[in-house]
Amino acid sequence: MPEGENWTGAFPAICLGLGGLAAVALLSAAAFGPATIAGFTVRESASVNAELSWKDYLDVVDEALMRGDISDAVRSWQDAYSVALASRRWEALLAAGGVFVRIGDVSGRPDGARPNARYAYMAALVQAARQRSVDGVRAIGRAFAAIGDPEVAAYCERIAAELPTSLERR
């Protein structure tokens, strides 16, 4: 070792630095996606029982609406919408859009609710088409018609007509 250099605190500093890097790696893995790292497992959102929980989240929105608490209803809807997306079920996304329409009605601003409802309905349409659900695509078309979007409602009918029926799939 060259004269004048002191390495006494080097080992603890290196250990602290490596520990910090390991912590950042674990937190990044947890935040950015499913992974298994040295015994730590992050489950995929699809593995969560979202089928039941999206209904529970929408019930929380309904409770806030019954209290007249629009701010809480909107915050709760954001959680419900996230869970509905994670469920990958068109029914969940259609219900989330419908609940936001109710938020608009209760708040006295139905036009203000239209963009969020439309966004949820579009996500529902994608899932229903992927699942080849003619009933789902038609239900979503009716929802678009109800919020004053006849062009997308007609588009939904065209998609439903092109999807194979259960008899054609056999």
N, C-alpha and C positions, 0 to 999 in steps of 0.2 A: 504494500500500500504506500503511495507517495506520501511524503512527509507533509504534515499540516492538514490532511483530510481525516475527518472523524466519521466513521461508519456506524457508530453506536446506535443511532435512531433509524438507520436505513431499513432494517428488517421489519419493525412495526409499521413504518410508513408504507412499505411495499405490501404488507398484509392488509392494511386498511384500504389501499388503492384497489387491490384485487377483490376485496370484499365488496367495495362499492360497485365495481364493474359487474360482479355476480348479482348484486341486488338490482341494478339497472336492467340486466338481461332478464331476470325473472319477472320484474314488473312489466317490461316490454312484451314479453311472451304472453303474460296474462291480459294485457291491454289490447294486443293486436291480433289475437287469434288463438284457436285451439292448439294446444301443444302439450307434450309431456316432457318435463325437464327434471331430471334427478329426483323422481318421486313426486313431483308436483304435477297434478293433472288439471287442465282446464277443459271443461266439457263443452261440446258444441252446443249452440243455442237450440238446434233442432232436437237434441236429446232431452231437453227440458220438457216437462209435460205442459206445453204451451196450450194444448187444446182446452184444458180446464182453466188455466190461468187467464187467458184473454177474456173469458166471460167474467171472471172475478174483477179484473181491471175495469171492464165496462160498467160493472155494478157500482164501482167506486165513483165513476163519472156520474151515473144516474143519481147516486146519493147526494153528490155535490149540487146537482141541478135541483133536486128536491129542496135543498137548503137555500137555493137561490145564489149560491156561491159560484159565479161564472169563472172567476180566476182559478179556483181550485179545480173546477170541471175541466178547464183547458189544460192545466198542468197534468191532471190525471189522465186526460185523453192522450197526451203525448206518450205517457207510459203504456197505456193500453194499445196505442198504435204500434209501438215498438214490439210489444209482445205479439200482437197480431201478425206483424211482419215475420217475426221469428217462427211463428207457427206454420207458415207457408200454406195456410188454408184460406181459400177465397171467402169462406163463410165469415171468418174472423175479420178480414179486411172490409168486407161488405158491411158487417155490423159496426165496425169502427167508423166508417164513413157515415152511416146512419146516425150514430150517436153525435157526430159533429154537427150534422144537420139539426139535431135537437138542441145542441148548445146554441146554435145560431137563432133558432126559434125562441128559446127561453130568454136569450139576451136581447131580443128585439132587432137583431141584425142578421137576418137569414142570408143576405147576399155576402156578408163577410165570412160565413161558414162555407160557402160554395167551393173555394179553392182547396181547402183541406179535405172536404168530403170528396171532391173530384180526384184528388191525389190518391186517397185511399181506395176509391172505386177503380182507378186505373191499375193499381197494384193488384186488386182483387181480380180484375179482368185478365191480367197476365197469368195469375195462378189458375184461374178457372180454365183458361185456354190450354195451359200446360197439362192440366189434369183431365182435359177433354170432357169437361162437364157442361153439357148443353144447358141443363137447368141453371147452373151457376152463371153462365154467360148471359142467359136470358134475364135472370134476376138482377144482374148488374146493369143490364140494359134498361130495365124498369127503374132502377135507382137513378141512372143518368137522366132519364126522361123526367123523373120527379124533381130533379134540381134544375130543370130547364136546359138540358143539353140534348136536343133531339138528334143531332148529327151523330154523336157518339152512341146514342141508343140504337140508331139505325145500323151503325157499324157493328154493334154487338149482335144484332140480329143476323147480319151477314156472316159473322164468325160462327154463330150457333148453327146456321144452315150448312156451313162447310165442315163442321165437326161430325165425325162418324157417330151414328146412334149405337146403342148397345147391340142391336141386331146386326149391324154392319161389321162390328168388331169381331164377331164369332167366326 
